[in-house]
Amino acid sequence: MVSSLPILPLVFLLFTVSQAREILVGGSAHSWKVPENPNNTLNHWASNNRFKIGDILVWRYDPKIDSVLQVTREDFESCNTSKPIKEGKDGNTKVELDKSGPHFFISGAHGNCDKGEKMVVVVLSPNHPPPKPSGSTVSPAPAPPKNSAVGMVGRGYCFAGLVAAVMSLALA
């Protein structure tokens, strides 16, 4: 009889990969502020991270002096704070990334957006692999078929079916 014990870490890993992540904006508390260096903005941080549907961005900031506004592309470019899609003012704002594509965030504090306190987060589509790095000659791996176990994990479906498939492989 084959022991299923070595498979348990794999099952745990697959389960945790499919879960939404809470991601602290900027990687540390109080990163949501006017950047000290225009060459090191939150856009740089965001472009170095991969975001998926279901991830939750978390902003920590002083609510007495700042806020977070989710806005349209046009309002992002013009730093228009008058009609946000969502607004957070509590110092611990959380926004779930609920669709693929760009998400635009600006500071609600007067003048801060114009000074660079803004960020674009691009959420990857579950049906497309991440873009390959520029200059790469290696083709990205094809996306898994929609009815495959890997495809189901990426979409957060049928974890029980995945466990059954892994366990049947372990016992084979």
Order of alpha helices (4+ residues) and beta strands (2+ residues): alpha-beta-alpha-beta-beta-beta-alpha-beta-beta-beta-beta-alpha-alpha
